[in-house]
Amino acid sequence: MYDYQESPKITIGLAGRVRRRHRRWNVHRRTPYHDKPNTDPSAYPADDQTTISDRRTGHRFVRPPLNADKLPHVTNVRIVYRKYGGALHWHHPGRLLGEDEHGVWVDVPSGTVARKGDAPPITWKTTAIMLFPRNAWWTASFNSPPNRCEIYVDVTTVPEWRDGEVTMLDLDLDVIRMRDGRLILDDEDEFAEHQVLLGYPAELIAQAEATAQWLLKAVGHRKQPFGGAHLQWLPMST
């Protein structure tokens, strides 16, 4: 998630885009999704009320965006990514650093043990400062050297905080800036497969694609918070 591993299975095409060979995926039931696509995927207005619905049941409910008073009053947090349908994806602990205009910042120090679903645990070798925006469809990891991946941004649903845990749905697409300056849009084939196998609704597909395109420009042009906003939090990292 925070590291980009190049391998013989990967071919790099035009504009630095990366395509992987197709793989098998399990099909899971649908989960509630955000049914109001945003024309500006970088953020929602501060007073926006996010409407979520489940097409299987027709149930609708409103989830207000995260405000300062909703930030958990804890130091240790649990970071949980799931796939569309609820299947457990990457999950690991982190340490809450604070928040600013960009969102909530979390320290994931080297030596952190993480798991991808029920797979065997692995240990991160480098530190990452993670950013969880309040109302945007992505999460970002700012990696310390010698990690060759400088910034790794996952396209996700809007992060939600509750009881010391932040959780979101991973929507496959990743925007990566390598330390040598290369910009990569990763896992487009996975995104295409899941549209069929997991039944992504059209609104979700449109939002994920729009967010990825916005991120390519923002990360590539070093627009904040991708232009060094994380540096002020590095001294607080353990």
C-alpha positions as CSV (number, residue, x, y, z in Angstrom):
1,M,0.0,0.0,0.0
2,Y,2.7,2.4,0.9
3,D,5.4,0.9,-1.3
4,Y,5.4,0.4,-5.1
5,Q,7.1,-2.8,-6.1
6,E,8.1,-3.1,-9.8
7,S,8.2,-6.6,-11.2
8,P,8.3,-8.4,-14.6
9,K,4.5,-8.6,-14.4
10,I,4.2,-4.9,-14.9
11,T,4.4,-3.0,-18.2
12,I,4.6,0.8,-18.3
13,G,2.7,2.4,-21.1
14,L,2.2,6.0,-22.3
15,A,2.1,8.8,-19.7
16,G,3.8,6.5,-17.2
17,R,0.7,4.4,-16.6
18,V,1.1,0.9,-15.3
19,R,-1.0,-2.1,-16.2
20,R,-0.9,-5.4,-14.5
21,R,-2.0,-8.8,-15.7
22,H,-5.5,-9.8,-14.8
23,R,-6.0,-11.8,-11.5
24,R,-8.9,-13.7,-10.0
25,W,-11.1,-11.9,-7.4
26,N,-13.8,-13.1,-5.1
27,V,-17.2,-11.6,-5.5
28,H,-18.7,-10.0,-2.3
29,R,-22.1,-8.5,-1.6
30,R,-22.7,-4.9,-2.3
31,T,-22.2,-2.3,0.4
32,P,-23.7,1.2,0.8
33,Y,-22.1,3.7,-1.5
34,H,-21.9,7.5,-1.9
35,D,-24.6,8.3,-4.4
36,K,-23.9,12.0,-4.9
37,P,-20.9,12.3,-7.3
38,N,-18.8,15.5,-6.7
39,T,-17.8,17.6,-9.7
40,D,-14.8,18.6,-7.7
41,P,-13.4,15.4,-6.2
42,S,-10.7,17.2,-4.2
43,A,-13.1,18.1,-1.4
44,Y,-16.7,18.7,-0.4
45,P,-18.0,22.0,1.0
46,A,-17.6,22.2,4.8
47,D,-21.3,22.2,5.3
48,D,-22.1,19.4,2.9
49,Q,-24.3,16.5,4.2
50,T,-23.1,13.3,2.6
51,T,-26.1,11.1,1.5
52,I,-25.4,7.4,1.3
53,S,-27.8,4.7,0.0
54,D,-27.9,0.9,-0.3
55,R,-29.4,0.0,-3.7
56,R,-30.3,-3.5,-2.4
57,T,-32.5,-2.2,0.4
58,G,-33.3,1.3,-0.7
59,H,-32.2,2.6,2.7
60,R,-30.8,6.1,2.8
61,F,-29.1,7.9,5.6
62,V,-27.0,11.1,6.1
63,R,-23.5,11.2,7.4
64,P,-22.1,14.6,8.2
65,P,-18.5,15.2,7.4
66,L,-15.8,14.9,10.0
67,N,-15.4,18.1,12.1
68,A,-12.8,18.9,14.7
69,D,-15.1,17.8,17.6
70,K,-15.5,14.4,15.9
71,L,-11.8,13.6,16.0
72,P,-11.1,10.7,18.4
73,H,-9.5,11.8,21.6
74,V,-7.0,9.0,21.5
75,T,-3.3,8.7,20.5
76,N,-3.4,5.2,19.0
77,V,-5.7,4.7,16.1
78,R,-6.6,1.7,13.9
79,I,-6.5,2.1,10.1
80,V,-8.8,-0.2,8.2
81,Y,-9.3,-0.4,4.5
82,R,-12.0,-2.6,3.1
83,K,-13.0,-3.5,-0.5
84,Y,-16.4,-2.8,-2.0
85,G,-18.7,-5.3,-0.4
86,G,-17.0,-5.2,3.0
87,A,-14.0,-7.6,2.6
88,L,-11.1,-6.7,4.8
89,H,-8.2,-5.2,3.0
90,W,-5.1,-3.5,4.5
91,H,-5.3,-2.9,8.2
92,H,-2.7,-1.7,10.8
93,P,-2.2,0.6,13.8
94,G,-1.1,4.2,13.7
95,R,-0.5,7.1,16.0
96,L,-2.6,10.3,15.8
97,L,-0.5,13.4,15.2
98,G,-3.1,16.1,14.7
99,E,-5.1,17.9,12.1
100,D,-4.9,21.0,9.9
101,E,-6.7,22.4,6.8
102,H,-5.8,19.3,4.8
103,G,-7.2,16.8,7.2
104,V,-6.1,14.4,9.9
105,W,-2.4,13.3,10.0
106,V,-1.3,9.9,11.4
107,D,2.2,8.5,12.0
108,V,2.9,4.9,10.8
109,P,6.5,4.3,12.0
110,S,8.9,1.9,10.6
111,G,8.4,-1.5,12.3
112,T,4.6,-1.3,12.1
113,V,3.0,-4.7,11.5
114,A,0.3,-4.7,8.9
115,R,-1.9,-7.3,7.2
116,K,-3.7,-7.5,3.9
117,G,-7.0,-9.1,4.8
118,D,-6.2,-12.5,6.5
119,A,-2.8,-12.8,4.8
120,P,0.3,-13.3,7.0
121,P,1.5,-10.1,8.7
122,I,4.3,-8.0,7.2
123,T,6.5,-5.3,8.8
124,W,6.9,-1.9,7.2
125,K,10.5,-1.0,6.8
126,T,10.1,2.7,6.5
127,T,8.0,5.4,8.2
128,A,4.9,6.9,6.5
129,I,3.0,10.0,7.5
130,M,-0.6,9.4,6.4
131,L,-3.2,12.0,5.6
132,F,-7.0,11.3,5.9
133,P,-8.9,14.3,4.3
134,R,-12.2,15.2,5.8
135,N,-14.4,15.1,2.7
136,A,-12.3,13.8,-0.2
137,W,-12.2,10.5,-1.9
138,W,-8.6,9.5,-1.2
139,T,-6.0,8.8,1.4
140,A,-2.3,9.6,1.1
141,S,1.0,8.1,2.5
142,F,4.1,10.2,2.5
143,N,7.0,7.8,2.7
144,S,10.4,8.4,4.2
145,P,13.6,7.4,2.5
146,P,15.0,4.9,1.4
147,N,11.5,4.0,0.2
148,R,11.6,4.7,-3.6
149,C,7.9,5.7,-3.5
150,E,7.7,9.3,-2.3
151,I,3.9,9.6,-2.2
152,Y,1.3,6.8,-2.5
153,V,-2.3,8.0,-2.8
154,D,-5.2,5.5,-2.7
155,V,-8.5,6.4,-4.3
156,T,-11.1,5.5,-1.6
157,T,-14.4,6.5,-0.3
158,V,-14.4,9.4,2.2
159,P,-12.6,8.3,5.4
160,E,-14.9,7.8,8.4
161,W,-13.8,8.0,12.1
162,R,-15.5,6.2,14.9
163,D,-14.2,4.8,18.2
164,G,-10.5,5.3,17.5
165,E,-10.7,3.7,14.0
166,V,-10.6,5.3,10.6
167,T,-12.1,3.2,7.8
168,M,-12.8,3.6,4.1
169,L,-13.4,1.5,1.0
170,D,-10.4,1.0,-1.3
171,L,-11.4,1.7,-4.9
172,D,-8.4,0.1,-6.6
173,L,-6.9,3.1,-8.4
174,D,-3.6,4.5,-6.9
175,V,-1.7,7.6,-7.9
176,I,2.0,7.2,-7.1
177,R,4.9,9.7,-7.3
178,M,8.3,8.0,-7.2
179,R,11.3,9.6,-5.6
180,D,12.8,10.0,-9.1
181,G,9.8,12.1,-10.2
182,R,7.9,9.5,-12.2
183,L,4.1,9.7,-11.9
184,I,2.1,6.5,-12.1
185,L,-1.6,5.6,-12.2
186,D,-1.7,2.0,-10.9
187,D,-4.2,-0.9,-10.9
188,E,-6.4,0.3,-13.7
189,D,-7.0,-3.4,-14.7
190,E,-8.0,-4.2,-11.1
191,F,-10.5,-1.3,-11.2
192,A,-11.9,-2.5,-14.5
193,E,-12.3,-6.1,-13.2
194,H,-14.1,-5.0,-10.0
195,Q,-16.6,-2.9,-11.9
196,V,-17.9,-6.2,-13.2
197,L,-17.1,-8.7,-10.5
198,L,-18.1,-6.5,-7.5
199,G,-20.9,-4.6,-9.3
200,Y,-19.6,-1.0,-8.9
201,P,-22.5,1.4,-9.5
202,A,-22.0,4.0,-12.3
203,E,-21.8,6.8,-9.8
204,L,-19.0,5.2,-7.9
205,I,-17.0,4.5,-11.1
206,A,-17.4,8.1,-12.2
207,Q,-16.3,9.5,-8.8
208,A,-13.2,7.2,-8.6
209,E,-12.2,8.1,-12.2
210,A,-12.6,11.8,-11.6
211,T,-10.7,11.6,-8.3
212,A,-7.8,9.8,-10.0
213,Q,-7.6,12.4,-12.7
214,W,-7.6,15.2,-10.2
215,L,-4.9,13.5,-8.2
216,L,-2.7,13.0,-11.2
217,K,-2.7,16.8,-11.7
218,A,-2.4,17.7,-8.0
219,V,0.4,15.2,-7.2
220,G,2.2,15.8,-10.4
221,H,2.2,19.6,-10.0
222,R,3.0,19.3,-6.3
223,K,-0.2,21.1,-5.3
224,Q,-0.7,21.0,-1.5
225,P,-0.9,18.8,0.4
226,F,1.4,17.0,-2.1
227,G,4.0,19.8,-2.1
228,G,5.6,19.3,1.4
229,A,2.6,19.8,3.8
230,H,3.6,16.6,5.6
231,L,7.1,17.9,6.5
232,Q,5.8,19.9,9.6
233,W,4.6,16.6,11.1
234,L,7.9,14.6,10.6
235,P,9.5,15.9,13.8
236,M,6.5,14.4,15.7
237,S,7.0,11.0,14.1
238,T,8.4,8.2,16.4
